[in-house]
Amino acid sequence: MVQRLFKRDRTFTQPVVWGTTLIMIAFHIGAVAALFFFSWQAFLCAMVLWWVAGGFGIGVGYHRLLTHRGYKTPKWMEYFLTVCGTLALEGGPIFWVATHRQHHQNTDKEGDPHSPREGGFWSHVGWLLTGQTMHDDSATLLPYVPDLRKDRFHVWISRWHWVPITILGILLPVVGGWKFLLWGIFFRTVLGLHSTWLVNSATHMWGSRRFPTGDTSRNSFWVALLTFGEGWHNNHHAHPQSSRHGLAWYEFDFNWYTINALRMLSLAWDVKARNLEVDKEKEGAVLGGIAA
């Protein structure tokens, strides 16, 4: 299957977007360089920032709050989560949220920004490096984010999303030296990018399916580990607004635990969360179909 997808991969028929491509190359070079200059302090700094940006920022903030409105939180917390999300180098909230909503509206059909049906590499990163990306196409993006476009902060941070990570990149070497820069910015960012990209590619190609969602979404334990719970993608496509993606006890979902902690602190309310028992009938239908 992978070979078939690769042969007709859309990536290799599209013009290269050199600005994005050169930035990605530079960050990957920095990530490789970090491996030759290891220190435990810099490594631990990178791991904390990986969670702050990828878990707290992208999973809890950009995805489950801004995109799907799976829970409510004070505006100051929403804005804080958004700033954390910009540290992942995945664009501002308007771009990220609009792209993901477009993905859900057109999953694995025409209009899906990153379906593996147009190539495995395309769904992973090719859609960003080649072709017509949507970073600057406001006419395409804005209809998907009527809520964010009314918010002055989200409009502002979407334009200046590179500022927080730039400030962090200046502070880290001042505080901990250039090893902190290599690990806390370059290595951590590349790890986070590929982890998120695996949700677009791997969880639409490999894994298990609990629900008959009509698309190729799958659950992946190892992608869930890398993304703090975002790898339970079939569960998510079955119930997009649920803040809980890992439905069974063995489905690790650290982002859900974080939202639960926020709820316990009265920083999250109206939390929408599916329970596996609610969907036993659907699960039984899928298992029955497999057995047949």
C-alpha positions, 0 to 999 in steps of 0.5 A: 500500500505504501509503495502504491501511495508513493508512486503517485505521490502528489509531492513530486508533481508540485513546485517547491515552496522554497521559503518553507522548505529552506526553514525546514532544512535549517531546523533539521540541520540544527536538530542533527547538530544537537545530537553531537552536543548532548547535555542532560540539562539541555535534553530535559529542557527540550523535553519540557518544551516539547510538551509545552508546545506539542501537548499543552499548545497544539493538542490541548490548545490549537486542536481540542480547544480552538478547532473543536471547542471541546471545552471552555476556558477563561480567555486568558488561558485560551490565549496562553495555550495559543502562545504555547501552540506558536512555539511548535512552529506549526503556524498561527491559530487561524492557519492551523485551525482552518486547515484542520477543520478543512481536513475534517470537512473533506477527510480523504476526499477532494479538498482534504489538505493532506490525505495519504490518498494523494501520497504518503509523503504528501500527507506527512510534509509534502503538502507544506513543502510543495504546491499551493500551501494555504499559509497566506491564502486568507480567502481560503482560510477565513471561512473556516474560522468565523470565531477566530477572525472576530478575536483581535488577539487571534488575528494578531498572533496569527500574523506574528506567530513567529515572534514567541519562538524567536524570543525563546530562541534568544533567551535559551542561549542566554540562560543555558548556552548554545546547547540549550538553543540546539536542543530546546529550539531545533531538536525539540521543534523537529521532533514535535513537527514530525510527531504532528505530521504523523497524525496526518500521515501514519494514522490514516495509513496504519493502525486499528479502527474502532468506528466505521467513520467512512474515512481512513482514520486509524488509532495508533498507540505509538503516534499517541505516545509521540503526540500526548494522545493525538494518535487515537485518530479513529476515535477522534474522527468518530467524535470530533468534538470530544476532548477525550480521544483515548476512550479505553483505559489502555489508550494513553491520552495525556492531553485529556488528563491535562484538560481534566486537571484544568477542570479540577482547577476550575479552569475548564468547563462544559467539557465534552467527553465520550465514554467507550461504553456509550459506543459499544453498539457501534464497536460491536457493529465494526467487530461483527463486520470484521468477523463476517 
